[in-house]
Amino acid sequence: MRILFVDTTSFFVTISFIENDTLKFLFNDIIKDDMSSKIMSIIREGTEKSGISLADIDKIMVCTGPGSFTGIRIGVTIAKTIAWALKKDIIGVSSLELYASMNFDTKYIIPMIDARRGYVYAGIYDSNLDVVLPDSYIEYDKLIKYFDNSTIVSYDSIEGAIKPKVDLLKIVKKHINDKSINCHTVNPNYLKITEAEENLRRMKNDKKDCE
């Protein structure tokens, strides 16, 4: 089984070619600008170094969010395009679940992404990656009660958080037999509407109030 794994939901990008239980190629590093063109260059590099062509892959796994709106769109669009053009199976996974795949000694792990203004994207998982609290857009202060016996992980500067050291094979093994999704129905999972949509909704409500 050959897998292309794509996560562009944050500036810390993961691209990998996996064959059976072996990482044949892994890029896991920071990209802060011009992400869309750089991702395609990394994928081309991955095909060369892994010896696995895009035509040879069996499935694509892509993180659909939450995270950066722009980053999510880039990864999902690239994955959908490859899946459609080459008729490949595609599976969507959570970026927070990916962060939670690392080894930890506590009962639970809480992956977080800073959503600003006192909010975070967060979920709670156990060591088997079973969901204890579904991925949510939630106030940081409401999560404090879950911190006992939990490991907090984030790429952002969040108090008490450590950087994720993801176990990509753990994620792949969990989802390898998931039912493939029609590539046209794979959509970003933002967990909240964009700021532009919030402003538009506010304008519409203000207009109604004035009528």
HUJOGI-V65579 format. One record per backbone hydrogen bond with DSSP energy under -1.0 kcal/mol. CO is the residue of the C=O (numbers start at 1). NH is the residue of the N-H. Records with the same first field share a line. If there is no record, write none. Layout:
BEGIN
CO: NH  NH
END
This chain:
BEGIN
1: 20
2: 58  59
3: 18
4: 61
5: 16
6: 63
7: 14
9: 68
11: 13  31
13: 29
14: 7
15: 27
16: 5
17: 24  25
18: 3
19: 22
22: 19  24
25: 17
27: 15
29: 13
34: 38
35: 39
36: 40
37: 41
38: 42
39: 43
40: 44
41: 45
42: 46
43: 47
44: 48
45: 49
46: 50
47: 51
53: 56
58: 89
59: 4
60: 91
61: 6
62: 93
64: 189
65: 95
68: 72
69: 73
70: 74
71: 75
72: 76
73: 77
74: 78
75: 79
76: 80
77: 81
78: 82
79: 83
80: 84
81: 85
82: 86
83: 88
89: 60
90: 181
91: 62
93: 64
94: 98
95: 99
96: 100
98: 101
108: 151
109: 125
110: 153
111: 123
113: 121
116: 119
118: 140
119: 115
120: 138
121: 113
122: 136
124: 132  133
125: 109
126: 129
130: 126
133: 124
136: 122
138: 120
139: 142
140: 143
143: 146
144: 147
147: 150
149: 107  108
151: 110
152: 162
153: 112
156: 158
158: 161
162: 154
167: 171
168: 172
169: 173
170: 174
171: 175
172: 176
175: 178
182: 185
194: 198
195: 199
196: 200
197: 201
198: 202
199: 203
200: 204
201: 205
202: 206
203: 207
204: 208
205: 209
206: 210
END
